[in-house]
Amino acid sequence: MGQKKDLTGSEKSKIVRYLAEGCSSLKIAKLLKRDHRTIKRFIQNSQQGHKKRVEKPRRKITAHELRKVKRAAAKMPLATSLAIFQSCNITGVPKSTRCAILRDMAKVRKAERRPPLNKTHKLKRQDWAKKYLKTDFSKVLWTDEMRVSLDGPDGWARGWIGKGQRAPVRLRRQQGRGGVLVWAGIITDELVGPFRVEDGVKLNSQSYCQFLEDTFKQWYRKKSASFKKNMIFMQDNAPSHASKYSTAWLARKGIKEEKLMTWPPCSPDLNPIENLWSIIKCEIYKEGKQYTSLNSVWEAVVAAARNVDGEQIKTLTESMDGRLLSVLAKKGGYIGR
């Protein structure tokens, strides 16, 4: 029986088949009339890099403990696997095992970022779209506040949710602690701001108007008379915006009636500046970036805003005709942003 350097494709296929049938390398060599060393070398080369994964035994939990975990997962939506098991006084279970157990009864979900629209909300959104369908949106100043924290948006929270359960609604707050509150506006291809609200200041009607006096008014007074005559000011329905005090203050500045846009409830998806906030947040929190001080996160916001060019802003403001048509087509429902 002579030794050959290479095996043919047909011989390799037969070796695989014989191995599957339980034949030894020596028996295969005899069947193929090849040298035993050639067969053994082929088998060894084929197995390199394909080592069989050895499954480590899981830490077994009892049926009683399993029921406790299931109840805890239902009571603690968005909790981590560690928190769920600790609440059941079950220790010594590695993370991989905890997750494997939870996959049988739950799944990881994000918190819902916006509340469901009711019938009244949808009707008001449709009425708003019809009212402004013929508006020249190049004249609209879109404004909004954004809160930035040291560790990223709260809406990115993830955790386990029991099967059949809805993720709890997480509302975005207009005010709160633990971050920097930023105000900005966009019109055509221009970014107004961003401006930082003084730390510790709660934006009520008086402080909101004082903030506009110190920031927005400085930009507004430099504009021409024709610009001021045609500009439409948009703000959402936050209490500090929609109050009689704020409305009266804006009226004294000439922003009233048709120059002050009415805004439908629960409609962040209709405001193009929300997309600007997304661009800025993606930049400042990329690669899991975290910050050690409020000043450092504010500096990151300013730097990210400088990198947003006029064409990007223009794309956002020119999207309004499409947004209005979309909200009408969806009968007042949420649209993609």
Summary of the structure (lengths in Angstrom):
residues: 337
radius of gyration: 31.5
end to end distance: 73.4
largest distance: 105.9
contacts: 880
relative contact order: 0.11
helix: 49%
strand: 13%
